[in-house]
Amino acid sequence: LKMGFRFRIFLIVFLSMGAGVLLSYTLTANNDISLVLIVFSLLIIATLTSMIFANFLYKSISNLEALASKIAKGRTKKRYIKALKEDSGEFGKVASSISEISENLKDKINQIAKQRDQFGSVLDDLGEGIVVTDIEGNITFENDQFSQILNLKNVHGQNIKDLGIKSLGYLYRRSKKRKRADIEFEIELNDKSNRWVLATINQSKTTKEYILVVHDITQLRSLDSMRRDFISNLSHELRTPVSVIRANSETLIDSALEDKKQAKIFAKAILHNAERLTDMVSSLLDLSRIEYGELKLNFEEIDLNAFFENFIESIINLSKKKDIDIKYLPNHKGSANADFQAIERIMNNLIDNAIKYSEEGSEIKISTSNDGDDYIRVTVEDTGEGISPEDQDHIFSRFFRTASARATDNQGSGLGLAIVKHLVNNLNGEVGIESKPQKGSIFWFTIPIF
């Protein structure tokens, strides 16, 4: 642009001077000296003026070209666009058009960048890992969740087959043939725990890229395992009383009806196991209602001191059978905001367990204290055989009973503490246990202050 423009200006000046010289020669031939001087002077002035104008024009074009070049390279800063508008000289319309194009381009770029950031944020908040690879399997895009779910670092630019997860390499090879494939696999985390992952890969019809989506399905696997365990435990718990009822009924029908003494023993066994079944079914129904939110709680102000005085009186006969002393040690301020029947059922289950697994002549303590400004903490402490750390993780699960509990004659459905946990959660509190083998157990729960 620079050399071409200068050459054209030089050619114009050269032709002008040639024309002037030719005109001067013609006038000289006609002996008109004064007119020759005038023409020659005008020629010099015109030449100088043309050169000055050409130089000014060249600077304007050069500035326009330099600023347009900067904008073309992506430097869409305000000072360049402003300079383009102000310093463009004779090319104002062209400069104005270029500046408008630059401003529109800058707005479009900012809009695309904003949409890209929003799209990236959405992908990160989905809770699912997403990866895009080229046709060779090289990763061109990944969100944060992908690395978190698969416990990986610095995956960008790597090949999907080189991530150290064999299942992903197998999935990619399957997708090369079927265009779409999925697989479930398990990975080990840094803390030695396991995580189940569902991975789905699909090839885009337009770009031919591969889109891999991974889901953390550990919780679903856990729920499925809980369902299987629940069915297995329920079948096991129901089998014993049903078998006893059936055996005793068959014995009565065969011959024992005639022997009143034996008939009474078998009838008592049938009644006892029927009561166990009734209690188990009732507890299952109650637990189901609590879990699915069908149990409506009536929150009200409860004076815990009055509640525990009446509660201890109501269970005094149960504790006397084993000569167990129950003490109440209040150390809280304020009233509880809870459902009266829910608190009563929680305490019934906790005290019933404490009495079952405490020795005769021992002591059970019920104490209260403030847990911060918003909660009251209630503890039930016994001096029984305690619970091992391994069992403490499962003590609030349905049908769970410790090995020592199963070895004793104490009957139970294994649903009491599960009901306690769900009731406390519905009361917006927390529940837990502190125990050491052979040193007793402390069950505690919190309830909001009114």
C-alpha positions in Angstrom: 0.0 0.0 0.0 2.8 2.4 1.0 5.0 1.8 -2.1 2.0 1.8 -4.5 0.7 5.1 -3.2 4.1 6.8 -3.3 4.7 5.6 -6.9 1.3 7.0 -8.0 2.0 10.4 -6.4 5.5 10.5 -8.0 4.0 9.6 -11.4 1.4 12.4 -11.1 4.1 15.0 -10.1 6.4 13.8 -12.9 3.7 14.1 -15.6 2.7 17.5 -14.2 6.3 18.7 -14.5 6.6 17.2 -17.9 3.5 19.0 -19.1 4.8 22.2 -17.6 8.2 21.9 -19.3 6.5 21.2 -22.6 4.2 24.2 -22.2 7.2 26.4 -21.3 9.1 25.2 -24.4 6.2 26.1 -26.6 5.8 29.6 -25.1 9.6 30.2 -25.4 9.4 29.3 -29.0 6.9 32.1 -29.3 9.2 34.6 -27.5 6.7 35.1 -24.6 9.3 35.2 -21.7 7.0 36.8 -19.1 4.3 34.3 -19.6 7.0 31.5 -19.3 8.0 32.8 -15.9 4.5 33.0 -14.7 3.7 29.4 -15.9 7.0 28.1 -14.4 6.2 29.8 -11.1 2.7 28.3 -11.0 4.1 24.9 -11.9 6.5 25.1 -9.0 3.7 26.1 -6.6 1.4 23.4 -7.9 4.1 20.8 -7.5 4.9 21.8 -4.0 1.2 21.9 -3.1 0.7 18.5 -4.6 3.6 17.1 -2.7 2.3 18.5 0.6 -1.2 17.3 0.0 0.1 13.9 -1.1 2.2 13.6 2.0 -0.8 14.6 4.2 -3.0 12.1 2.3 -0.3 9.4 2.7 -0.1 10.0 6.5 -3.9 9.7 6.8 -4.0 6.5 4.8 -1.0 5.2 6.7 -2.7 5.9 10.1 -5.9 4.4 8.9 -4.0 1.3 7.7 -2.1 0.9 11.0 -5.1 1.2 13.2 -7.2 -1.1 11.0 -4.3 -3.6 11.1 -4.3 -3.5 14.9 -8.0 -4.0 15.0 -7.8 -6.8 12.5 -5.3 -8.6 14.8 -7.8 -8.5 17.6 -6.7 -5.4 19.5 -10.2 -4.0 19.8 -9.4 -1.5 22.5 -11.3 1.7 22.9 -8.3 4.0 22.2 -7.7 2.4 18.8 -11.4 2.8 17.8 -11.4 6.4 19.1 -8.2 7.2 17.2 -9.7 5.7 14.1 -12.6 8.0 14.3 -10.6 11.2 15.1 -7.4 10.8 13.1 -8.7 9.4 9.8 -8.7 12.7 7.9 -10.2 12.5 4.4 -11.3 8.9 4.9 -13.8 9.7 7.7 -16.6 7.5 6.2 -14.3 4.6 5.7 -12.8 5.0 9.2 -16.3 5.3 10.7 -17.5 2.2 9.0 -14.4 0.3 10.2 -14.9 1.5 13.7 -18.5 0.5 13.7 -17.5 -3.0 12.5 -14.9 -3.2 15.2 -17.3 -2.2 17.9 -19.9 -4.7 16.7 -17.2 -7.3 16.5 -16.0 -6.6 20.0 -19.6 -6.8 21.3 -20.1 -10.1 19.6 -16.8 -11.5 20.9 -17.8 -10.4 24.5 -21.2 -11.9 24.1 -19.7 -15.2 22.8 -17.2 -15.2 25.7 -20.0 -14.6 28.2 -22.1 -17.4 26.7 -19.1 -19.7 26.8 -18.5 -18.9 30.5 -22.2 -19.4 31.3 -22.3 -22.7 29.4 -19.1 -23.8 31.2 -20.7 -22.9 34.6 -23.8 -24.9 33.7 -21.8 -27.9 32.8 -19.8 -27.6 36.0 -23.1 -27.4 38.1 -24.8 -30.3 36.4 -23.1 -32.7 38.8 -22.0 -34.9 35.9 -18.6 -35.1 34.3 -18.4 -34.2 30.6 -15.5 -34.7 28.1 -15.3 -34.0 24.4 -12.6 -35.7 22.3 -11.6 -35.6 18.7 -11.9 -38.6 16.4 -8.5 -40.0 17.7 -9.7 -39.8 21.4 -7.6 -36.7 22.4 -9.5 -34.6 25.0 -10.3 -31.1 23.7 -12.8 -30.1 26.5 -13.6 -31.3 30.0 -15.5 -29.8 32.9 -14.4 -29.8 36.6 -16.8 -32.6 37.6 -15.1 -35.1 35.2 -11.8 -34.8 37.1 -13.5 -34.9 40.5 -15.7 -37.9 39.8 -12.8 -40.0 38.3 -10.2 -38.6 40.8 -8.0 -37.4 37.9 -5.7 -34.4 37.4 -4.6 -32.5 34.2 -6.6 -34.5 31.7 -6.8 -31.8 29.0 -4.9 -32.8 25.9 -4.5 -36.4 26.9 -5.9 -39.3 25.1 -8.9 -41.0 26.7 -7.1 -44.4 26.4 -4.1 -43.0 28.5 -6.0 -41.9 31.6 -5.3 -45.1 33.5 -8.9 -46.3 33.6 -9.2 -49.4 31.5 -13.0 -49.2 31.4 -12.9 -45.9 29.6 -10.5 -47.3 27.0 -12.8 -50.2 26.4 -15.8 -47.9 26.2 -14.0 -45.8 23.6 -13.1 -48.8 21.4 -16.8 -50.0 21.6 -18.0 -46.5 20.5 -15.7 -46.6 17.4 -17.9 -49.5 16.2 -21.4 -48.7 17.6 -21.2 -44.8 17.8 -22.8 -45.1 21.3 -21.9 -47.2 24.3 -22.2 -47.2 28.1 -20.6 -49.1 31.0 -20.6 -49.2 34.8 -17.3 -49.6 36.6 -15.8 -49.1 40.0 -12.7 -47.0 40.9 -10.7 -46.7 44.1 -10.3 -43.3 45.7 -7.3 -41.9 47.7 -9.0 -42.8 51.0 -9.3 -46.4 49.9 -13.1 -46.1 49.5 -14.8 -47.2 46.2 -16.9 -45.2 43.8 -19.3 -46.6 41.2 -19.4 -44.7 37.9 -21.8 -44.9 34.9 -20.1 -43.7 31.7 -21.9 -43.0 28.4 -20.2 -42.1 25.2 -21.7 -40.8 21.9 -20.3 -39.7 18.6 -21.6 -36.4 17.2 -23.1 -36.8 13.7 -21.9 -33.3 12.6 -18.4 -32.9 14.1 -17.6 -36.6 14.5 -16.3 -35.8 18.0 -17.0 -38.1 20.9 -18.9 -36.8 23.9 -18.3 -38.7 27.2 -20.6 -38.3 30.2 -19.9 -39.8 33.6 -22.3 -40.1 36.5 -21.5 -40.9 40.2 -23.9 -43.7 41.0 -22.4 -44.7 44.3 -25.5 -43.6 46.2 -27.8 -45.5 43.8 -25.7 -48.6 44.3 -25.8 -48.1 48.0 -29.6 -47.7 47.9 -29.9 -50.8 45.8 -27.7 -52.7 48.2 -29.8 -51.5 51.1 -32.9 -52.7 49.4 -31.5 -56.2 48.9 -30.2 -56.2 52.5 -33.7 -55.1 53.7 -35.4 -57.9 51.9 -32.9 -60.4 53.1 -33.1 -59.2 56.7 -36.9 -59.0 56.6 -37.1 -62.6 55.3 -34.7 -63.7 58.0 -36.5 -61.9 60.8 -39.9 -63.2 59.7 -38.8 -66.7 59.2 -38.1 -67.4 62.9 -41.5 -66.4 64.5 -43.4 -67.9 61.5 -41.6 -71.2 61.9 -42.2 -71.3 65.6 -45.9 -70.5 65.2 -46.2 -73.2 62.5 -44.3 -75.9 64.5 -46.4 -75.2 67.7 -49.6 -75.2 65.8 -48.8 -78.5 64.1 -47.9 -80.0 67.5 -51.2 -78.8 69.0 -53.2 -80.2 66.1 -51.4 -83.6 66.3 -51.7 -84.4 70.0 -51.0 -81.7 72.4 -54.5 -80.4 72.6 -55.4 -83.3 74.9 -52.6 -82.3 77.4 -53.7 -79.0 78.8 -50.3 -78.3 80.4 -48.5 -78.8 77.1 -51.2 -77.1 75.1 -50.8 -74.0 77.3 -47.0 -73.9 76.7 -47.4 -74.2 73.0 -50.2 -71.6 73.0 -48.0 -69.2 74.9 -45.2 -69.7 72.4 -47.6 -69.0 69.5 -48.9 -65.9 71.3 -45.4 -64.6 72.0 -44.2 -65.0 68.4 -47.5 -63.6 67.1 -46.8 -60.5 69.2 -43.3 -60.4 67.8 -44.7 -60.4 64.3 -47.3 -57.8 65.2 -44.6 -55.5 66.7 -42.3 -56.0 63.7 -45.1 -55.2 61.1 -46.2 -52.2 63.2 -42.6 -50.9 63.4 -42.1 -51.5 59.6 -45.3 -49.5 58.8 -44.3 -46.7 61.2 -40.8 -46.6 59.7 -42.2 -46.4 56.2 -44.6 -43.6 57.2 -41.7 -41.7 58.8 -39.3 -42.1 55.8 -41.9 -41.1 53.2 -43.1 -38.1 55.3 -46.6 -39.5 55.9 -46.2 -39.1 59.7 -47.5 -35.6 60.6 -45.7 -34.0 63.5 -47.3 -31.5 65.8 -44.6 -29.1 66.9 -45.3 -27.5 70.3 -43.5 -26.1 73.3 -42.5 -29.0 75.6 -41.2 -28.6 79.2 -38.6 -31.3 79.3 -38.4 -31.4 83.1 -42.1 -32.2 83.4 -41.9 -34.6 80.5 -39.0 -36.7 81.9 -40.6 -36.8 85.4 -43.7 -38.3 84.0 -41.8 -40.6 81.6 -39.6 -42.1 84.3 -42.8 -42.8 86.4 -44.4 -44.6 83.4 -41.4 -47.0 83.0 -40.6 -47.6 86.6 -42.1 -51.1 86.6 -40.0 -52.1 83.6 -36.8 -51.0 85.3 -37.7 -52.7 88.6 -37.6 -56.1 87.0 -33.9 -55.8 86.8 -33.5 -53.5 89.8 -32.2 -50.7 87.5 -32.2 -47.2 88.9 -33.1 -44.4 86.4 -31.8 -40.9 87.2 -32.7 -37.6 85.5 -30.0 -34.9 85.5 -31.3 -31.7 84.0 -28.8 -29.0 82.9 -30.5 -27.1 80.2 -32.3 -23.8 79.7 -35.5 -23.2 77.7 -38.2 -25.5 76.3 -38.1 -27.9 73.4 -39.9 -27.3 70.1 -40.9 -30.8 69.2 -43.7 -33.3 68.8 -44.7 -34.9 72.2 -45.4 -38.4 70.9 -42.2 -38.4 68.8 -40.1 -37.5 71.8 -41.9 -40.2 73.9 -41.3 -42.9 71.2 -37.6 -41.9 70.9 -37.1 -42.2 74.7 -39.1 -45.5 74.8 -36.8 -47.1 72.3 -33.6 -45.8 73.9 -34.6 -46.7 77.4 -35.9 -50.1 76.3 -32.5 -50.9 74.8 -30.6 -49.5 77.8 -32.6 -51.8 80.2 -32.2 -54.8 77.9 -28.4 -54.7 77.7 -27.6 -53.4 81.2 -26.8 -55.6 84.1 -29.1 -56.1 87.1 -28.7 -53.5 89.8 -27.0 -51.0 87.5 -27.9 -47.4 86.7 -29.2 -45.5 83.7 -28.7 -41.7 83.5 -30.9 -39.3 81.4 -29.3 -35.9 81.2 -29.9 -32.7 79.3 -27.7 -29.7 78.3 -27.7 -26.8 75.9 -26.1 -27.5 72.6 -25.3 -24.0 71.4 -28.1 -21.4 71.4 -30.5 -23.3 69.2 -30.6 -26.9 70.5 -31.0 -29.0 73.6 -29.0 -32.2 73.8 -30.5 -35.3 75.5 -28.3 -38.2 76.5 -29.1 -41.7 77.7 -26.2 -43.4 79.4 -26.0 -47.0 80.5 -23.3 -49.2 82.0 -23.9 -52.2 79.7 -21.4 -54.1 77.6 -21.0 -51.3 75.0 -20.8 -51.4 71.3 -17.7 -51.9 69.2 -16.5 -49.1 66.8 -17.3 -51.3 63.8 -20.9 -51.8 64.9 -21.4 -48.2 65.7 -21.4 -47.3 62.0 -24.4 -49.6 61.4 -26.3 -49.3 64.7 -29.0 -47.0 63.3 -29.6 -49.3 60.3 -32.8 -51.3 59.9 -32.7 -54.9 61.3 -29.1 -54.4 62.5 -28.3 -56.2 65.7 -24.8 -56.7 67.2 -23.4 -60.2 67.5 -23.7 -60.1 71.3 -27.3 -59.0 71.0 -28.2 -61.9 68.7 -26.5 -64.3 71.1 -28.7 -63.3 74.1 -32.3 -64.1 74.8 -33.3 -60.5 74.3 -35.8 -60.3 71.5 -35.9 -57.4 69.2 -36.8 -56.5 65.6 -33.7 -54.3 65.0 -36.0 -51.4 63.9 -36.1 -49.4 67.1 -32.9 -47.3 66.5 -33.8 -46.8 62.9 -37.1 -45.3 64.0 -35.2 -43.1 66.5 -32.9 -41.8 63.8 -35.7 -40.9 61.4 -37.9 -39.3 64.1 -35.0 -37.1 65.3 -34.2 -36.1 61.7 -37.9 -35.1 61.2 -37.6 -33.1 64.4 -34.7 -31.2 62.7 -32.2 -32.6 65.1 -29.2 -35.0 65.1 -28.6 -38.4 66.7 -25.4 -40.3 67.6 -23.7 -42.7 69.9 -20.5 -42.8 72.0 -19.5 -46.2 73.3 -16.6 -48.4 74.2 -16.8 -52.2 74.7 -17.5 -53.2 78.3 -17.8 -49.6 79.4 -21.4 -48.8 78.5 -23.0 -46.7 75.8 -24.2 -43.1 75.5 -27.0 -42.4 73.0 -27.6 -38.7 72.3 -29.9 -36.6 70.2 -30.7 -32.9 69.8 -34.0 -31.1 69.5 -34.6 -27.4 68.7 -35.3 -24.9 71.4 -38.7 -23.3 71.3 
